[in-house]
Amino acid sequence: MKNISPSLTKAAILLVISLGLFWFSGQFSPATLFEPFSPGWELWMSYANDLILPFAFYFFLWLGDRWLKTWQLQALLAFAIPALIEFGQALYPWISGSRFFADRYIGAFDPLDILMYVIGVGLAVIVEQLVFAKLFKFWQP
């Protein structure tokens, strides 16, 4: 039996983590754990995806490690994209001036979302640097 290459193993691990978390964040119903509109439910609905998605995005970006050479650059990108979208939610009402979206929910700026992005990316860096680098010999941080 032929050995699997380390880069293929790493790609498989990265895909399972990132796509699994993307799927989980979209499919999981907080009502299975929390009473609807309870404090736990409200916290989950407000901040869980803001923590999970940047974490998953950081690992997804590792698939492009040929272009994004360092973990710092990947962490910056995993934080910057959701943060720019969040700032876009703050600026959109002033920039658009359109009445078309006036009666539709377009998102709301929440500074705590940015904190959740920082925590999510920070946790991903810790897992990657301290856990995977020690657990797998082929993992090069």
C-alpha positions in Angstrom: 0.0 0.0 0.0 1.3 3.4 -1.0 1.8 6.1 1.7 -0.4 9.2 1.5 1.6 12.3 1.0 1.8 14.7 3.9 0.4 17.6 1.7 -2.6 15.5 0.8 -3.2 14.5 4.4 -2.9 18.2 5.5 -5.4 19.2 2.8 -7.8 16.6 3.9 -7.6 17.7 7.5 -8.0 21.3 6.5 -11.1 20.6 4.3 -12.8 18.4 7.0 -12.3 21.2 9.6 -13.2 24.2 7.5 -16.1 22.7 5.5 -17.4 20.8 8.5 -17.6 24.0 10.5 -19.1 25.9 7.6 -21.8 23.2 7.3 -22.3 23.0 11.1 -22.8 26.8 11.4 -25.5 26.8 8.7 -27.3 23.6 9.8 -27.2 23.6 13.6 -30.3 24.9 15.3 -29.7 26.5 18.7 -33.2 25.4 19.7 -31.7 21.9 20.3 -29.6 23.3 23.2 -31.4 26.5 24.3 -35.0 27.6 24.9 -35.9 30.0 22.2 -35.2 33.6 23.1 -33.4 32.6 26.3 -30.0 34.3 27.0 -28.1 31.3 25.7 -30.2 31.3 22.5 -29.7 35.0 22.0 -25.9 34.7 22.5 -25.7 31.8 20.1 -27.8 33.6 17.5 -25.8 36.8 17.9 -22.2 35.6 18.2 -21.7 31.9 17.5 -21.2 32.3 13.7 -19.0 35.3 14.3 -16.7 33.0 16.2 -17.0 29.8 14.2 -16.8 31.2 10.6 -13.5 33.1 11.0 -12.0 30.0 12.7 -13.1 27.9 9.8 -12.0 30.5 7.2 -8.5 30.6 8.7 -8.1 26.8 8.1 -9.7 27.1 4.7 -7.1 29.7 3.7 -4.3 27.2 4.6 -5.3 25.4 1.4 -3.8 28.4 -0.4 -0.5 28.3 1.5 1.4 28.5 -1.8 0.1 32.1 -2.2 -0.4 33.0 1.5 3.0 32.0 2.8 2.7 32.8 6.5 0.2 32.2 9.2 0.2 35.9 10.0 -1.0 36.8 6.5 -3.7 34.1 6.7 -4.9 35.3 10.1 -5.0 38.8 8.8 -7.1 37.8 5.8 -9.4 35.6 7.9 -10.0 38.6 10.1 -10.1 41.4 7.6 -12.7 40.0 5.2 -15.5 39.6 7.9 -14.4 42.9 9.5 -14.7 44.7 6.2 -18.2 43.2 5.8 -19.1 44.3 9.3 -17.9 47.9 8.6 -19.8 47.8 5.4 -23.0 47.2 7.4 -22.2 50.4 9.4 -21.5 52.4 6.3 -24.2 51.1 3.9 -27.1 53.3 5.1 -25.0 56.4 4.5 -23.5 55.3 1.2 -26.5 53.8 -0.5 -29.1 56.6 -0.1 -31.4 54.1 -1.8 -35.0 53.8 -0.7 -35.2 50.3 -2.2 -33.5 48.7 0.8 -35.2 51.0 3.4 -37.8 48.4 4.4 -35.4 45.4 4.3 -33.0 44.1 6.9 -29.5 44.5 5.6 -27.6 43.8 8.8 -26.5 46.0 11.7 -23.0 47.0 12.8 -22.0 45.4 16.1 -18.6 46.1 17.5 -18.8 42.8 19.5 -18.9 41.0 16.2 -15.4 42.3 15.5 -14.2 41.0 18.9 -15.7 37.6 18.0 -13.7 37.6 14.7 -10.5 38.3 16.7 -11.2 35.6 19.1 -12.2 33.1 16.4 -9.0 33.7 14.4 -6.9 33.8 17.5 -8.3 30.4 18.6 -7.6 29.0 15.1 -4.0 30.2 15.2 -3.6 28.6 18.7 -5.0 25.3 17.5 -2.8 25.4 14.4 0.4 26.5 16.0 0.2 24.6 19.3 -1.9 21.5 18.6 -1.5 20.6 14.9 2.2 21.5 14.8 2.9 19.2 17.7 0.4 16.5 16.8 1.5 16.1 13.1 5.2 15.9 12.3 4.5 17.1 8.7 2.6 20.2 9.8 4.8 23.2 9.2 3.4 26.3 10.9 
